[in-house]
Amino acid sequence: QLKRNKITHLIWNFGNGGMEKVVSNLVKNNSKHYDVSLIVINKENDVNALNSLNSKKINFIKRKKGSKNILKLFKLYFVIIKNKPNIIHVHYYDLIKILKPLKMILNFKMILTIHGMNDFDNNILHCDKIVTVSNTHYKHVKNFLINRNLDISKLSMVYNGIEISKKRNDVAIDLNNLNLVCVGRLNHYQKRQDVIIKYFSRLQKKYSNSKLSFFGLGDSESLLRELTVKYNVSNNVYFRKSIGNKSLIKKLTNYSLMISASKEETFGLNIVESLSIGLPVLAFPAKSIKEIADSNPIAFFFKDEKSFLNKIDNEICNITSDEKNRSIQTIKKTFHLNLMISNYDKIYKKLI
């Protein structure tokens, strides 16, 4: 009986964002080759997001966010020592400092996947491998290292992958019954949902039946609700909280159009998921979103309010079923979950 190698993923807390979807896919699907487990440090977690995982594989440290309780650190160390992982795969760079003393004793390898555009500092070089999630992101991190005369040899790029659903969006675009959706953490600084509400209010003046739904939780919710009142669209805007990924994909088959206004993303999992079921996307041309969606027949880009309305009026209303099919095929080729898993497998094998 060959001893199976152990990989432990380490994360502060488990929300309902793109990063968590990637982590849960790695935990679920890498187990064919390795014994994979997950450690979640904080106790503020999204129950719906955790539902898809086997709880036997998860250790909860149950630290209160921001707490300085040293016992929780010992508990974390204890779990790691007990697990004896060959590789610890961290998903936040500020966990590196915490693991460094333990790494010297236990001699495990450490990988970091950077999920946020600027979520890193010099400490990333204590890892054995640093993974970025798009070419845009890779260049950004590489420049940071080069400008400080630091080693770039540990850096690599692995696209995030998604499970391709059998579900399919067959909604024909009807300007008199537009049903828009926006998926992501409610954080208007990064995701700019405030801009979406403002533009939607203009759209609504023109097409009074238009509706807009937000899926996600976050600190900006009350501000965004106030804006719907200010712009007089509160009856047509729905805050649908957070739901598990499978239910979300099912719901997305009923919308006309997915909207994204982020100026900066490392990847854009919600964009890829939408395009993978044939749901058209109208997005602000953030570099990495352009990178993953530019060649897609049902992805469109807006720079301002005028082009936002213009695209809906003149281009999105003409999308064909054939273009939806081509979109699904395009996503399968580049962002299939199996591709991401085999790319991480290659990285793990080299390190072990």
C-alpha positions in Angstrom: 0.0 0.0 0.0 1.6 3.3 -1.1 1.4 6.1 1.4 -0.8 8.8 0.0 0.5 12.3 0.0 -1.4 14.8 2.1 -2.4 18.3 1.0 -4.0 20.7 3.4 -5.7 23.9 2.2 -5.7 26.8 4.6 -8.1 29.7 4.5 -9.2 32.4 7.0 -12.9 32.0 6.5 -15.3 30.5 4.0 -17.5 33.0 2.3 -19.4 32.7 -1.0 -16.9 34.1 -3.5 -14.9 32.9 -6.4 -11.9 32.0 -4.2 -14.1 29.6 -2.1 -15.5 28.0 -5.2 -11.9 27.3 -6.3 -10.9 26.0 -2.9 -13.9 23.7 -2.6 -13.3 22.3 -6.1 -9.7 21.5 -5.2 -10.7 19.9 -1.9 -13.4 17.8 -3.6 -11.6 16.8 -6.8 -8.0 16.4 -5.9 -8.8 13.6 -3.5 -8.4 11.0 -6.3 -4.6 11.5 -6.0 -4.1 12.8 -2.5 -5.6 13.0 0.9 -6.9 16.5 0.9 -8.2 18.4 3.9 -9.2 22.0 4.6 -8.6 24.1 7.7 -10.9 27.1 8.2 -9.5 29.5 10.8 -12.3 32.0 11.6 -15.8 31.2 12.6 -17.6 33.7 10.4 -18.5 31.4 7.5 -21.2 31.1 4.9 -23.2 28.0 5.7 -24.6 27.7 2.1 -21.1 27.8 0.7 -19.8 25.1 3.0 -22.7 22.7 2.3 -21.1 21.2 -0.8 -18.1 19.9 1.2 -17.7 16.8 3.1 -17.4 18.0 6.7 -15.1 15.1 7.6 -12.4 16.8 5.5 -12.7 20.2 7.4 -11.1 21.3 10.6 -12.6 24.4 12.1 -10.4 26.5 14.4 -13.4 28.7 15.3 -11.3 31.9 16.0 -13.3 35.1 16.2 -12.3 37.4 13.4 -9.6 39.9 14.5 -9.1 38.0 17.8 -5.5 38.0 19.3 -6.2 34.7 21.2 -3.0 32.8 21.2 -4.8 29.5 22.0 -6.4 29.5 18.6 -2.9 29.7 17.0 -1.8 26.7 19.1 -5.0 24.9 18.0 -4.1 25.6 14.4 -0.5 24.4 14.9 -1.8 21.3 16.7 -4.2 20.4 13.8 -1.3 20.8 11.3 1.1 18.7 13.3 -1.5 16.0 13.7 -2.4 16.1 9.9 1.3 15.9 8.9 0.7 17.5 5.4 3.3 17.2 2.6 1.9 20.4 1.2 0.0 23.3 2.7 -1.8 25.3 0.1 -2.6 28.8 1.5 -5.2 31.1 -0.1 -4.3 34.3 1.8 -0.7 35.7 1.8 -0.9 36.8 5.5 -1.1 33.2 6.6 2.5 32.7 5.4 4.0 34.5 8.4 1.9 32.3 10.7 3.2 29.1 9.0 6.8 30.0 8.7 8.0 28.8 12.1 6.1 25.5 11.6 7.5 25.0 8.1 11.0 25.1 9.5 10.2 22.3 11.9 7.9 20.1 9.8 9.4 20.7 6.5 6.2 20.8 4.4 6.0 22.6 1.1 3.9 25.7 0.9 2.0 27.0 -2.1 0.1 30.3 -2.3 -2.7 31.0 -4.7 -3.2 34.8 -4.8 -6.9 35.5 -5.4 -7.0 39.3 -5.0 -5.1 41.7 -7.4 -3.0 43.2 -4.6 -3.3 40.5 -1.9 0.4 39.9 -1.5 3.7 41.3 -0.3 7.4 40.3 -0.1 6.5 37.4 2.2 5.1 35.4 -0.7 8.7 34.4 -1.5 8.7 32.1 1.6 6.4 29.8 -0.4 7.7 27.1 -2.7 5.3 28.1 -5.4 3.2 31.2 -6.1 0.1 30.8 -8.3 -1.7 33.7 -10.1 -5.1 33.1 -11.7 -4.9 35.0 -15.0 -2.2 36.4 -17.3 -3.2 40.0 -16.3 -2.7 39.0 -12.7 0.6 37.1 -13.4 2.1 40.2 -15.1 1.0 42.4 -12.2 2.7 40.2 -9.6 5.8 39.6 -11.8 6.3 43.4 -12.1 6.1 43.8 -8.4 8.8 41.2 -7.9 11.0 42.6 -10.7 10.8 46.1 -9.4 12.2 44.9 -6.1 14.9 42.7 -7.7 13.2 39.6 -6.3 13.1 36.1 -7.7 10.3 35.4 -10.2 11.1 31.7 -10.7 8.4 30.5 -8.3 5.7 32.3 -10.1 3.2 30.5 -12.3 -0.4 31.0 -13.7 -3.3 28.6 -13.4 -6.7 29.7 -14.7 -9.6 29.1 -12.3 -11.8 26.3 -13.5 -15.5 25.6 -13.2 -17.8 22.6 -13.3 -19.6 22.9 -16.6 -23.3 22.6 -15.8 -25.8 20.7 -18.0 -28.2 23.6 -17.3 -28.7 26.1 -20.1 -30.0 29.7 -20.4 -32.5 29.8 -23.2 -34.0 33.2 -22.3 -34.6 35.3 -25.5 -33.8 38.9 -24.9 -37.0 40.9 -24.8 -36.4 44.6 -24.1 -39.8 44.9 -22.6 -39.0 42.2 -20.0 -35.4 42.5 -19.1 -34.3 40.6 -16.1 -30.8 41.5 -15.1 -28.6 39.8 -12.6 -25.4 40.7 -10.7 -23.5 38.0 -8.8 -20.8 38.8 -6.2 -19.9 40.1 -2.8 -21.8 43.3 -2.0 -18.9 45.6 -1.9 -19.4 48.7 -4.0 -15.8 49.9 -3.7 -14.6 46.9 -5.7 -17.7 45.6 -7.5 -19.3 49.0 -8.1 -22.9 47.8 -7.6 -23.8 51.5 -6.9 -22.9 52.3 -10.6 -25.1 49.3 -11.7 -28.1 50.7 -9.8 -27.6 54.1 -11.2 -27.4 52.8 -14.8 -30.3 50.5 -14.2 -32.5 53.5 -13.1 -31.9 55.0 -16.6 -32.7 51.7 -18.3 -35.9 51.4 -16.2 -37.1 54.8 -17.4 -36.9 53.4 -20.9 -38.2 49.9 -20.3 -40.4 50.1 -17.2 -40.7 46.3 -16.8 -36.9 45.8 -16.2 -35.8 44.0 -13.1 -32.4 43.7 -11.4 -31.3 41.0 -8.8 -28.2 40.9 -6.7 -26.9 37.5 -5.4 -24.4 37.9 -2.7 -23.8 39.2 0.8 -21.6 42.1 2.0 -21.1 45.3 3.9 -22.5 47.5 1.2 -26.0 46.1 1.3 -27.7 48.9 3.3 -26.0 51.6 1.2 -27.2 49.9 -2.0 -30.7 49.6 -0.7 -30.7 53.3 0.1 -29.6 54.0 -3.5 -32.5 52.0 -4.9 -34.8 54.4 -3.0 -32.9 57.4 -4.1 -33.0 56.4 -7.8 -36.7 55.3 -7.4 -36.1 51.7 -8.4 -36.6 49.9 -5.1 -39.7 48.0 -6.4 -37.6 46.6 -9.3 -34.4 45.7 -7.5 -34.1 42.5 -5.5 -31.4 41.5 -2.9 -31.5 37.7 -3.0 -28.7 37.0 -0.5 -26.3 34.2 -1.0 -27.2 30.7 -2.2 -25.2 27.5 -2.9 -23.5 27.3 -6.2 -25.7 24.6 -7.8 -28.9 26.5 -7.0 -27.3 29.7 -8.2 -26.5 28.2 -11.6 -30.0 26.9 -11.9 -31.4 30.4 -11.1 -29.1 32.0 -13.7 -30.8 30.1 -16.4 -33.8 32.5 -16.0 -32.1 35.8 -16.4 -31.6 37.9 -19.6 -28.2 39.4 -18.8 -25.5 39.3 -16.2 -23.9 42.7 -15.3 -20.4 43.3 -13.9 -19.0 46.8 -13.2 -15.7 45.9 -11.4 -12.8 48.0 -12.6 -10.3 45.4 -11.3 -10.6 41.6 -11.0 -8.0 38.9 -10.9 -10.2 36.6 -12.8 -14.0 36.8 -12.9 -15.5 33.4 -12.0 -19.1 34.8 -12.1 -18.4 35.9 -15.7 -17.1 32.5 -16.8 -20.0 30.7 -15.0 -22.6 32.9 -16.8 -21.0 32.4 -20.2 -20.8 28.6 -19.6 -24.6 28.3 -19.5 -25.2 30.7 -22.3 -26.1 33.7 -20.1 -24.9 36.9 -21.9 -22.6 39.2 -20.0 -22.3 43.0 -20.1 -19.2 44.0 -18.2 -16.9 46.9 -17.6 -13.6 46.1 -19.5 -11.4 45.3 -16.5 -8.2 43.8 -17.9 -8.6 40.2 -16.7 -12.3 40.2 -17.7 -11.3 41.3 -21.2 -8.7 38.5 -21.1 -11.2 35.7 -20.2 -14.2 36.9 -22.2 -12.9 39.0 -25.2 -13.4 36.3 -27.8 -16.7 35.2 -26.5 -19.7 35.9 -28.8 -22.1 36.7 -25.9 -19.8 39.0 -23.9 -20.1 42.7 -24.3 -18.3 45.7 -22.7 -19.5 49.1 -21.6 -17.4 52.1 -20.5 -20.1 54.5 -19.3 -23.8 54.9 -19.0 -24.3 55.7 -22.6 -22.5 52.6 -23.9 -24.3 50.5 -21.3 -27.7 51.5 -22.7 -26.5 51.4 -26.2 -25.2 47.8 -26.0 -28.5 46.6 -24.5 -30.5 48.4 -27.2 -28.5 47.5 -30.3 -26.4 44.4 -29.7 -27.5 42.3 -26.8 -31.1 42.2 -28.2 -29.7 40.3 -31.3 -28.0 37.4 -29.6 -28.7 34.1 -31.3 -29.0 30.6 -29.9 -26.0 29.6 -32.0 -23.9 32.3 -30.3 -25.0 30.9 -26.9 -23.8 27.4 -28.0 -20.5 28.8 -29.1 -20.1 30.6 -25.8 -20.6 27.3 -23.9 -18.0 25.5 -26.1 -15.5 28.3 -25.7 -15.7 28.2 -21.9 -15.3 24.4 -21.9 -12.1 24.6 -23.9 -10.3 27.0 -21.5 -11.9 27.0 -18.1 -13.0 23.4 -17.6 -12.6 22.3 -14.0 -10.5 19.3 -15.1 -7.9 21.7 -16.6 -7.4 23.6 -13.4 -7.2 20.4 -11.4 -4.6 18.8 -13.6 -2.5 22.0 -13.6 -2.5 22.1 -9.8 -1.7 18.3 -9.8 1.4 19.1 -11.9 2.5 21.7 -9.4 1.9 19.4 -6.4 3.8 16.5 -8.1 6.9 18.7 -8.7 7.0 19.8 -5.1 6.5 16.4 -3.5 
